[in-house]
Amino acid sequence: MIFRYILLLGVLLISSSVVIAQDPIDMNRNLSQINIEELSDEQILQIRSRAEESGLTESQMKAALIGRGFPPGEIVKFENRLKLIDSGLSEEKIEDRSRQQQIDTLQTLDTSEVDIEFEPGPEARIFGYDLFRNKQLTFEPSLNIPTPLNYELGPGDQLIIDIWGASQQNYQLPITPDGNIYIENLGPIHVNALTIEQASDRIVERLKSIYSGLSGSNRNTYAQITLGNTRSISVHIFGEVNLPGTFTVSSFAKVFNVLYASGGPTINGSFRNIELLRDNEVAAVLDIYDFLMYGKQVNNIRLQDRDVIKVNPYVSRIDINGEVKRPGLYELDKDEKLSDIISFAGGFSDKAFQKTVTVYRYTDTERKLLSVSKDDFESFTMQDGDSIPVAPILKRFENRVVINGAVYRPGEYSLNDGLTLNELIKTAEGLREDAFLNRALIYRTSEDLSLEIIPVNLRPIISNDTSFVLIKEDIISVASIFDLREDFYVEIKGEINMEGTFPYMGNTSLEDLIVMAGGLKESASLSKVEVARRTKLGDMEPENGKISDIFYFDIDKELNISSEAAGFTLAPFDQVFIRKSPGYEEAQSLIVEGEVRYPGTYILGSKSDRISDLIERAGGLTNEAYLEGAQLIRKLEINQELREKALESLMSESSDSLQLNVEESNEQAIGINLTKIVESPGSKFDLFLQENDRLIIPKELQTVRLSGALLFPITVRYDDSYNFGKYIAMSGGFAGNAKKKKTYVIYANGSVDKTGSFMGIKNYPDVAPGAEIVVPQKQRKERMSTGEIIGISSALASMSLIIVTIFNAF
């Protein structure tokens, strides 16, 4: 179906009982201002229910809608809204999408039933084909303009007569089918086929009979006649048009309005020969190229009732592509030449080869190729089906030479007759001081496009030797002395603010390099600055394996170097090392948390500080401190290689050999006995502290956690009357896969105790507040598959055969 829901939409818009946007639709209202996007989902569904009660056909409804000025594009939008609702993508369910986004989504749905859907294809190359598919360009007639003086009245128009002055009156009079208006006490006045100006004269003349003030030398009454609502007219369009048929349009409509409503010419339709037939004669011929090329609407005249628009097939169409500004398929009118086609295409691009173009042509039996010179563009006659690929210019240059390297202005230069190398160097502002004069290279392209290298000594050249003449595409490369040696650098490392490599510059001192590197760090040793220098022995072998010379210097914070180093300058590739002062230590922080009087962050006073010292600095323990649950958390340095291997192992398969969880922090709890530490400060239990240590002293804990291979892992209240077995029973007992002998307890301070056994009697560890009872589970044993058993059997059989063979050989 062309418009499956036109019928539904028409019932809503034409019926005076249906409300859109809370306002009833006036039967005389022009529908050009209706916006489908303003309808709610509920109103869209209301159309569906009302339409089934109507007896109108789709074509009748479509004609009525267009006659009221309803844009064809809104009909397509209406269909899209219905599909949107049916697919469950209503605006109430998609709050974050705008109405336009929802409609765009619908474009991907099945629209095979909509004949006016225009899919991109080869026709898109036809110049002007997308004009009538542009939603922003509708050619809708404007109703907000003064009535043209040459507008001819007809049945269906409305005249408004305003009388003011000594008498006041207002008439709104429709023109009847017989062409008359009726004024009370005057009878009919025939105005059919009259212009507004002619009708005004006739009506005023008749009004003078009842309004005497309209006549005479002392007039005191005045009248004005204007056009109110306009009539609708029927216009037929046929031929090569996407939607032929009869359209009911406003009497203000022009040819472009109906062309747009019908979807414009088809792929075979003409854009240059569209005829307007009136009273069986051609009233005008429309050439859309006038609008496309120059913005002129020549012969886009106002339509009359029963006008016929005929879109003829195209006669000649030319394909021009390549280096033109607007490639595409162009329709050629009679007497137009190759130059016209190039003009339609916007002219040549800046890269086009314009001297000659090639035209490919179809003959009755085969293809033909024609070369057309630039002088013949305006006289060359094109034929239907001709194709013009405009080629680009060649990338090569006809008069170029290139000079690069150690000259002041390297680049491309034009080649004049007899240009010499000496002249080119002068044009490039001369050689730089670092130019290597003994040998420059000239890369020359031979006639067969092969390359050769010509070496040149520049010393005689710069002494006004003009014998070396250049040719097209010569490339002169002048090397720098710095290009011919290793890059010189010096390097500085250690207790310096910006370690790194710096370009070597002559006469650079040690102090200069330190300044370049941002100065010394606070940790730098001032008594030992080391400089390592390459040993230069030429082709001689080093004595005793010596490969570097080492220098030592003292320096102070003001970068004053020792007297013995006075005059010492750095050499290329020197490496400078600033050592760290042996007595320098950065502040090391640690944390104490929990039941001390002053918890927080502290700085390590000395390398001999112990846990007892930290507790003393923190004001001592509070009365609520649970010493048995105290923990010391310490950061560990994990080997990166081991870490990566552990990660790889965990990703591939479960492994008992690597238990390191690389996803966890590199912190570990160290089991301490805070009770003994408090009782005997400085004893073996009182550990030395390290940077980033964290001492945690909790309040007394009141729970015990049970995890692992238990029937019901749980956390329970601690009771000093319960033994190990009681806690196991509270979790439902051991699971079937439990390793009972491997059961262990993790205490609150991080220490661990495992289950022991003596003469078959298990000795379970004690349970303390805050402890965790962990029951490991047995590893699941995988049975070998039948294929694996067969494979092993085959391998054993093969090995047995080999062994027997070996013994038989002896």
Secondary structure as the mmCIF struct_conf table of DSSP 4:
data_model
#
loop_
_struct_conf.conf_type_id
_struct_conf.id
_struct_conf.beg_label_comp_id
_struct_conf.beg_label_asym_id
_struct_conf.beg_label_seq_id
_struct_conf.end_label_comp_id
_struct_conf.end_label_asym_id
_struct_conf.end_label_seq_id
BEND BEND1 PHE A 3 PHE A 3
TURN_TY1_P TURN_TY1_P1 ARG A 4 TYR A 5
HELX_RH_AL_P HELX_RH_AL_P1 ILE A 6 ILE A 14
TURN_TY1_P TURN_TY1_P2 SER A 16 SER A 17
STRN STRN1 VAL A 19 ILE A 20
TURN_TY1_P TURN_TY1_P3 ALA A 21 GLN A 22
STRN STRN2 ASP A 23 PRO A 24
HELX_LH_PP_P HELX_LH_PP_P1 ILE A 25 ASP A 26
TURN_TY1_P TURN_TY1_P4 MET A 27 ASN A 28
HELX_RH_3T_P HELX_RH_3T_P1 LEU A 31 GLN A 33
HELX_RH_3T_P HELX_RH_3T_P2 ILE A 36 GLU A 38
BEND BEND2 LEU A 39 LEU A 39
HELX_RH_AL_P HELX_RH_AL_P2 ASP A 41 ALA A 51
TURN_TY1_P TURN_TY1_P5 GLU A 52 GLU A 53
HELX_RH_AL_P HELX_RH_AL_P3 GLU A 58 GLY A 67
TURN_TY1_P TURN_TY1_P6 ARG A 68 GLY A 69
HELX_RH_AL_P HELX_RH_AL_P4 PRO A 72 ASP A 86
TURN_TY1_P TURN_TY1_P7 SER A 87 GLY A 88
TURN_TY1_P TURN_TY1_P8 GLU A 91 LYS A 93
TURN_TY1_P TURN_TY1_P9 GLU A 95 ASP A 96
BEND BEND3 ARG A 97 ARG A 97
HELX_RH_AL_P HELX_RH_AL_P5 ARG A 99 LEU A 106
TURN_TY1_P TURN_TY1_P10 GLN A 107 THR A 108
BEND BEND4 LEU A 109 LEU A 109
TURN_TY1_P TURN_TY1_P11 SER A 112 GLU A 113
TURN_TY1_P TURN_TY1_P12 ASP A 115 ILE A 116
BEND BEND5 GLY A 121 GLY A 121
HELX_RH_3T_P HELX_RH_3T_P3 PRO A 122 ARG A 125
STRN STRN3 ILE A 126 ILE A 126
TURN_TY1_P TURN_TY1_P13 PHE A 127 ASP A 130
HELX_RH_3T_P HELX_RH_3T_P4 LEU A 131 ARG A 133
TURN_TY1_P TURN_TY1_P14 LYS A 135 GLN A 136
HELX_LH_PP_P HELX_LH_PP_P2 GLU A 140 SER A 142
BEND BEND6 LEU A 143 ILE A 145
HELX_LH_PP_P HELX_LH_PP_P3 PRO A 146 PRO A 148
TURN_TY1_P TURN_TY1_P15 LEU A 149 ASN A 150
HELX_LH_PP_P HELX_LH_PP_P4 TYR A 151 TYR A 151
STRN STRN4 GLU A 152 GLU A 152
HELX_LH_PP_P HELX_LH_PP_P5 LEU A 153 LEU A 153
TURN_TY1_P TURN_TY1_P16 PRO A 155 GLY A 156
STRN STRN5 GLN A 158 GLY A 165
BEND BEND7 ALA A 166 SER A 167
STRN STRN6 GLN A 169 PRO A 174
HELX_LH_PP_P HELX_LH_PP_P6 ILE A 175 THR A 176
TURN_TY1_P TURN_TY1_P17 PRO A 177 ASP A 178
BEND BEND8 GLY A 179 GLY A 179
STRN STRN7 ASN A 180 ILE A 183
TURN_TY1_P TURN_TY1_P18 GLU A 184 LEU A 186
STRN STRN8 GLY A 187 HIS A 190
TURN_TY1_P TURN_TY1_P19 ASN A 192 ALA A 193
STRN STRN9 THR A 195 THR A 195
HELX_RH_AL_P HELX_RH_AL_P6 ILE A 196 LEU A 207
TURN_TY1_P TURN_TY1_P20 LYS A 208 ILE A 210
HELX_RH_3T_P HELX_RH_3T_P5 SER A 212 LEU A 214
BEND BEND9 SER A 215 ASN A 218
STRN STRN10 THR A 221 LEU A 227
BEND BEND10 ASN A 229 ASN A 229
HELX_LH_PP_P HELX_LH_PP_P7 THR A 230 ARG A 231
STRN STRN11 SER A 232 GLY A 239
BEND BEND11 GLU A 240 GLU A 240
STRN STRN12 VAL A 241 VAL A 241
BEND BEND12 ASN A 242 LEU A 243
STRN STRN13 GLY A 245 SER A 250
TURN_TY1_P TURN_TY1_P21 SER A 251 PHE A 252
STRN STRN14 LYS A 254 LYS A 254
HELX_RH_AL_P HELX_RH_AL_P7 VAL A 255 ALA A 261
TURN_TY1_P TURN_TY1_P22 SER A 262 GLY A 263
STRN STRN15 PRO A 265 PRO A 265
TURN_TY1_P TURN_TY1_P23 ILE A 267 ASN A 268
STRN STRN16 GLY A 269 ARG A 278
TURN_TY1_P TURN_TY1_P24 ASP A 279 ASN A 280
STRN STRN17 GLU A 281 LEU A 286
HELX_RH_AL_P HELX_RH_AL_P8 ILE A 288 TYR A 294
TURN_TY1_P TURN_TY1_P25 VAL A 298 ASN A 299
HELX_LH_PP_P HELX_LH_PP_P8 ILE A 301 ILE A 301
STRN STRN18 ARG A 302 ARG A 302
HELX_LH_PP_P HELX_LH_PP_P9 LEU A 303 LEU A 303
TURN_TY1_P TURN_TY1_P26 ASP A 305 ARG A 306
STRN STRN19 VAL A 308 PRO A 313
HELX_LH_PP_P HELX_LH_PP_P10 TYR A 314 TYR A 314
BEND BEND13 VAL A 315 VAL A 315
STRN STRN20 ARG A 317 GLY A 322
BEND BEND14 GLU A 323 GLU A 323
STRN STRN21 VAL A 324 VAL A 324
BEND BEND15 LYS A 325 ARG A 326
STRN STRN22 GLY A 328 GLU A 331
TURN_TY1_P TURN_TY1_P27 LYS A 334 ASP A 335
STRN STRN23 LYS A 337 LYS A 337
HELX_RH_AL_P HELX_RH_AL_P9 LEU A 338 PHE A 344
TURN_TY1_P TURN_TY1_P28 ALA A 345 GLY A 346
BEND BEND16 GLY A 347 GLY A 347
STRN STRN24 PHE A 348 PHE A 348
TURN_TY1_P TURN_TY1_P29 ASP A 350 LYS A 351
STRN STRN25 ALA A 352 ALA A 352
BEND BEND17 LYS A 355 LYS A 355
STRN STRN26 THR A 356 TYR A 362
BEND BEND18 ASP A 364 GLU A 366
STRN STRN27 ARG A 367 SER A 373
HELX_RH_3T_P HELX_RH_3T_P6 LYS A 374 ASP A 376
TURN_TY1_P TURN_TY1_P30 PHE A 377 SER A 379
HELX_LH_PP_P HELX_LH_PP_P11 PHE A 380 PHE A 380
STRN STRN28 THR A 381 THR A 381
HELX_LH_PP_P HELX_LH_PP_P12 MET A 382 MET A 382
TURN_TY1_P TURN_TY1_P31 ASP A 384 GLY A 385
STRN STRN29 SER A 387 VAL A 390
HELX_LH_PP_P HELX_LH_PP_P13 ALA A 391 ALA A 391
STRN STRN30 PRO A 392 PRO A 392
HELX_LH_PP_P HELX_LH_PP_P14 ILE A 393 LEU A 394
BEND BEND19 LYS A 395 ARG A 396
BEND BEND20 GLU A 398 ASN A 399
STRN STRN31 ARG A 400 GLY A 405
BEND BEND21 ALA A 406 ALA A 406
STRN STRN32 VAL A 407 VAL A 407
BEND BEND22 TYR A 408 ARG A 409
STRN STRN33 GLY A 411 SER A 414
TURN_TY1_P TURN_TY1_P32 ASP A 417 GLY A 418
STRN STRN34 THR A 420 THR A 420
HELX_RH_AL_P HELX_RH_AL_P10 LEU A 421 THR A 427
TURN_TY1_P TURN_TY1_P33 ALA A 428 GLU A 429
STRN STRN35 LEU A 431 LEU A 431
TURN_TY1_P TURN_TY1_P34 GLU A 433 ASP A 434
STRN STRN36 ALA A 435 ALA A 435
BEND BEND23 ASN A 438 ASN A 438
STRN STRN37 ALA A 440 THR A 445
TURN_TY1_P TURN_TY1_P35 GLU A 447 ASP A 448
BEND BEND24 LEU A 449 LEU A 449
STRN STRN38 LEU A 451 VAL A 456
HELX_RH_AL_P HELX_RH_AL_P11 LEU A 458 ILE A 461
TURN_TY1_P TURN_TY1_P36 ILE A 462 ASN A 464
STRN STRN39 VAL A 469 VAL A 469
TURN_TY1_P TURN_TY1_P37 LYS A 472 GLU A 473
STRN STRN40 ILE A 475 VAL A 478
STRN STRN41 SER A 480 SER A 480
HELX_RH_3T_P HELX_RH_3T_P7 ILE A 481 LEU A 484
BEND BEND25 ARG A 485 ARG A 485
HELX_LH_PP_P HELX_LH_PP_P15 GLU A 486 PHE A 488
STRN STRN42 TYR A 489 GLY A 494
BEND BEND26 GLU A 495 GLU A 495
STRN STRN43 ILE A 496 ILE A 496
BEND BEND27 ASN A 497 MET A 498
STRN STRN44 GLY A 500 PRO A 503
TURN_TY1_P TURN_TY1_P38 GLY A 506 ASN A 507
STRN STRN45 SER A 509 SER A 509
HELX_RH_AL_P HELX_RH_AL_P12 LEU A 510 MET A 516
TURN_TY1_P TURN_TY1_P39 ALA A 517 GLY A 518
STRN STRN46 LEU A 520 LEU A 520
TURN_TY1_P TURN_TY1_P40 GLU A 522 SER A 523
STRN STRN47 ALA A 524 ARG A 534
TURN_TY1_P TURN_TY1_P41 GLY A 538 ASP A 539
BEND BEND28 MET A 540 MET A 540
HELX_LH_PP_P HELX_LH_PP_P16 GLU A 541 PRO A 542
HELX_RH_3T_P HELX_RH_3T_P8 GLU A 543 GLY A 545
STRN STRN48 SER A 548 PHE A 553
STRN STRN49 ILE A 555 ILE A 555
TURN_TY1_P TURN_TY1_P42 LYS A 557 GLU A 558
HELX_LH_PP_P HELX_LH_PP_P17 ASN A 560 ASN A 560
STRN STRN50 ILE A 561 ILE A 561
HELX_LH_PP_P HELX_LH_PP_P18 SER A 562 SER A 562
HELX_RH_3T_P HELX_RH_3T_P9 SER A 563 ALA A 565
TURN_TY1_P TURN_TY1_P43 ALA A 566 GLY A 567
STRN STRN51 THR A 569 THR A 569
TURN_TY1_P TURN_TY1_P44 PRO A 572 PHE A 573
STRN STRN52 GLN A 575 LYS A 580
HELX_LH_PP_P HELX_LH_PP_P19 SER A 581 SER A 581
TURN_TY1_P TURN_TY1_P45 PRO A 582 GLY A 583
STRN STRN53 SER A 589 GLY A 594
BEND BEND29 GLU A 595 GLU A 595
STRN STRN54 VAL A 596 VAL A 596
BEND BEND30 ARG A 597 TYR A 598
STRN STRN55 GLY A 600 ILE A 603
TURN_TY1_P TURN_TY1_P46 LYS A 607 SER A 608
STRN STRN56 ARG A 610 ARG A 610
HELX_RH_AL_P HELX_RH_AL_P13 ILE A 611 ARG A 617
TURN_TY1_P TURN_TY1_P47 ALA A 618 GLY A 619
STRN STRN57 LEU A 621 LEU A 621
TURN_TY1_P TURN_TY1_P48 ASN A 623 GLU A 624
STRN STRN58 ALA A 625 ALA A 625
HELX_RH_3T_P HELX_RH_3T_P10 LEU A 627 GLY A 629
STRN STRN59 GLN A 631 LYS A 635
HELX_RH_AL_P HELX_RH_AL_P14 GLN A 640 SER A 652
BEND BEND31 GLU A 653 GLU A 653
BEND BEND32 ASP A 656 SER A 657
TURN_TY1_P TURN_TY1_P49 VAL A 662 GLU A 663
BEND BEND33 GLU A 664 GLU A 664
BEND BEND34 ASN A 666 ASN A 666
STRN STRN60 GLU A 667 GLY A 671
HELX_RH_AL_P HELX_RH_AL_P15 LEU A 674 GLU A 679
BEND BEND35 SER A 680 SER A 680
TURN_TY1_P TURN_TY1_P50 PRO A 681 GLY A 682
BEND BEND36 SER A 683 SER A 683
TURN_TY1_P TURN_TY1_P51 LYS A 684 PHE A 685
BEND BEND37 ASP A 686 ASP A 686
HELX_LH_PP_P HELX_LH_PP_P20 LEU A 687 LEU A 687
STRN STRN61 PHE A 688 PHE A 688
HELX_LH_PP_P HELX_LH_PP_P21 LEU A 689 LEU A 689
TURN_TY1_P TURN_TY1_P52 GLU A 691 ASN A 692
STRN STRN62 ARG A 694 ILE A 697
HELX_LH_PP_P HELX_LH_PP_P22 PRO A 698 PRO A 698
STRN STRN63 LYS A 699 LYS A 699
HELX_LH_PP_P HELX_LH_PP_P23 GLU A 700 LEU A 701
STRN STRN64 THR A 703 GLY A 708
BEND BEND38 ALA A 709 ALA A 709
STRN STRN65 LEU A 710 LEU A 710
BEND BEND39 LEU A 711 PHE A 712
STRN STRN66 ILE A 714 ARG A 717
TURN_TY1_P TURN_TY1_P53 ASP A 720 SER A 721
HELX_RH_AL_P HELX_RH_AL_P16 PHE A 724 MET A 730
TURN_TY1_P TURN_TY1_P54 SER A 731 GLY A 732
BEND BEND40 GLY A 733 GLY A 733
STRN STRN67 PHE A 734 PHE A 734
TURN_TY1_P TURN_TY1_P55 GLY A 736 ASN A 737
STRN STRN68 ALA A 738 ALA A 738
HELX_RH_3T_P HELX_RH_3T_P11 LYS A 740 LYS A 742
STRN STRN69 TYR A 744 ILE A 746
TURN_TY1_P TURN_TY1_P56 ALA A 748 ASN A 749
BEND BEND41 GLY A 750 GLY A 750
STRN STRN70 VAL A 752 LYS A 754
STRN STRN71 GLY A 756 PHE A 758
TURN_TY1_P TURN_TY1_P57 MET A 759 GLY A 760
STRN STRN72 ILE A 761 ASN A 763
HELX_LH_PP_P HELX_LH_PP_P24 TYR A 764 ASP A 766
TURN_TY1_P TURN_TY1_P58 PRO A 769 GLY A 770
STRN STRN73 GLU A 772 VAL A 775
STRN STRN74 GLN A 777 GLN A 777
HELX_LH_PP_P HELX_LH_PP_P25 LYS A 778 SER A 785
HELX_RH_AL_P HELX_RH_AL_P17 THR A 786 ALA A 809
#
